[in-house]
Structures are given as C-alpha cells and as structure tokens.
Amino acid sequence: MNERAPLVGVLIGSPAEMSVMQQAIAILEKLEIPHEVHAMSAPRSPDLVDEYARTAFERGLKVLIGTTGISGHLASALAARTILPVIGVPVASEQMTGEQALVVNAQMPPGVPVASVGVDAAMNAAVLAAEIVALGDPDMQKRLWRFKDDLAEGLRL
C-alpha cells in the first residue's frame, strides 16, 4: 500500500478468512490501488462495522470488499450502512458452504445490493473494485488494461 489515501476498503470478518482475502490484497497492490485492510465482525463488533461503513464515503473510499461466510455476513452489514458499492466474497467454511454464502450475497433485500463474486474468488473482487475505481481514473484504466492484457497473454500457447 502506498501513501495515497485509500480508495478500496477490504474487510475481513474472521482471521480464518485472511488466506482467501490475500488474493484481493495482492491484486490491489499489483494494480497500485491505495487500500486499507481491517478485521471486524458484524455479529461481534456491530458498532465498529456500522461506524466504518457510515464514514467510508466521506473518507474518500470508492468501493468496499467484504466477506460472507465464517463470520456471518459482513458484506450485507456494510451494504446496509453505506452508499458505496459493496462486493461480497463468499468464503467456504465448516460453518457455511461456499454455495450457501453465495446465496446469502444474492438474496439481499431490494435497495441493499451486494455484488458477488464466486466462492473464494477474492481476486475477482479486487479486479471488480479496480474497474469501479478506473471509471474516474485514466492512470488506473491503463494499469487495468495492462493487467488484462497480461492475463490474456498467459492464456496464449
């Protein structure tokens, strides 16, 4: 992470989810997107989650990435309290299958959307966050195009 103000918030509900969310952090770093990472639990520290989500926009964040799974539905708690786009990463665990977590993201009530990526697909959450940030950032657009070109190049024989 560099010295610029963070544009993406990465929220992890349980230390056990960190291994999955490392994918997102690595992509944000590769794309040079300023971000912040916090661990907080919607059921265990609801006031902290509420304060974070309510102040995220005024602090300059553009998008939030939160987990769904081991620690409950952090992504939905964030979406309920912010006007920023929220991307949910369904995390497979003993407590909740990845498919159950995916359904939780998809079944949000009207007016409280959570965008969802595939099970344990934190990399895709970071790419989607980058695409949102790139809408207003020509330098980010260039880095994102280069990243996508590199992905395509890796598929060529």
Secondary structure by P-SEA (a helix, b strand, c coil): cccccccbbbbbccccccccaaaaaaaaaaacccbbbbbbbccccaaaaaaaaaacccccccbbbbbccccccaaaaaaaccccbbbbbbbbcccccaaaaaaaaaaccccbbbbbccccaaaaaaaaaaaaaacccaaaaaaaaaaaaaaaaaacc
